Amino acid sequence: MAQTGNEDSLKQLGHVAFSDVEARARLSKGASTLTVYRMVVHALSGRGIKGGTFVDFGCGSGQLFREVGPLFARCIGVDAAHYDGMPASAEFFQADLGSGRTQVPDSLGDVVASVETIEHLENPRALFRELCRVAKPGGWIIVTTPNQLSFLSLATLLFKQQFNHFQQSSYPAHLTALLEIDLRRIASECELEEVSIEYSREGRIILTPWHYPRIFSRLFQRGCSDNVLLIGRKPQPV
């Protein structure tokens, strides 16, 4: 259920029943951006996280596996639709991620990620709890979503009263806008440890098709990033 920014696909949502979860998922084309995938790799490599099982909720066509696959022995995808292009080596579970419960076994993943998916769902807390259920004790949870606090998103909110990634052209693909504080609160509710927020450090400049120069995106990461990432660790039993 990852995003592509394909407005033609999003406009087609008006012709798809809201209750048809798989059809809505397929309109996203099952992919996000390389910038977002690299943000996940950066969060993992910066902590020396590798080995074991990587589970991706909202895996789409499995493009994230091509980036993180070399780090892990086993990759498992979960999504509402099975897309063409899914790597043959990856295992797959088909599930309605909005239901709050999947058939993925408990304590399976050393890393359980959900990349540009949580904003597509009605109940982000239910997804977070499911990610935690599937993670091993001591395993890592990663969630990314559009950054509502970017300069572009705040300007769009000021002038249009809508966050940039939640304008009418993105509805009902994008349902739930989450701020950094929301991610932190939900992580706290799930009792995650070593929680940290990171940014994509790539963002579009207001009223232009261009992106901020790297020096600005490094100095003003929150304002100059289109996407935000939360990473945290499931506690070990006492």
Secondary structure, DSSP 8 states (H G I E B T S, - for coil): ------HHHHHGGGGS-TT-HHHHHHTTTT---HHHHHHHHHHHHTTT--SSEEEEET-TTSHHHHHHGGG-SEEEEEESS--TT--TTSEEEE--GGGS--S--TT-EEEEEEES-GGGSS-HHHHHHHHHHHEEEEEEEEEEEE-TTSHHHHHHHHHHSS-GGGSGGGTTT------HHHHHHHHHHTT-EEEEEEE-S--B-TTSS-B--HHHHHHSTTTT-SEEEEEEE-----
